[in-house]
Amino acid sequence: MSKFVKKWEAKEEKVSPPSGPLKPHIENAIRLIQAQAQRLEFASARLAEKDKTLFSKIVDAFTKHDRQKAIIYANELAEIRKLEKKLLQVKLALETIALRLTTVRDFGDFLHVVTPAISIVKSIQPSVLQVVPEAEKGFTTLSESLYSLVTEAGAGAGLNVSFETANEEAMKILNEAAVAAEQKIKEKLPELPEDVKEEVKI
């Protein structure tokens, strides 16, 4: 069994409701986020290998003037690249959340960062689990950790938690991550021949 698989299957720490100062709980949330981002990195590496193999098959089919086979492979590659882009978007969004958590200074600031994080995790979880099913437990643990943090921080500071505003901020983060992911994919991956691109949407 590879080290990667062992890491994926490693037992997740059970999250207890936060108590006392928020700092250690914020640090724990950051660690959970980083662990999920690492899982996505491993999954992206697997997809990148598939991408490379399919692209080679497309080139090979073209050199043999087998356009029909090239298009079949290109359609498979299109699906792989959609997944690659989705995983990269999610990874970038998680990294944004982790970065924002490191700059939290007070309760209000904390809630402004964490409530969108909950919306993001909730929205991205289904699509991620289609590609990385082994991440389910980690995402559940992360969601529970963030939610319990928001509940306690809001109650402790006597603040109202606005999930409507949080959803707007979450969409903003996800959209920014999508644009960045699109750009990174274009820079990283080779382009298909023009006549294949006309028939395959990548």
Buried (B, 14 or more C-beta within 10 A) or exposed (E): EEEBEEEBEEEEEEBEEBEEEBEEBBEBBBBBBEBBBBBBEBBBEBBBEBBBBBBEBBBEBBEEEEBEBBBBBBBBBBEBBEBBBBBBBBBBBBBBBBEBBEEBEEBEEBBBBBBBBBBBBBBBBEBBEEBBEBBEEBBBBBBBBBBBBBEBBBEEBEBEBBEEEBBEBBBEBBEBBBEBBEEBBEEEBEEBEEEBEEEBEB
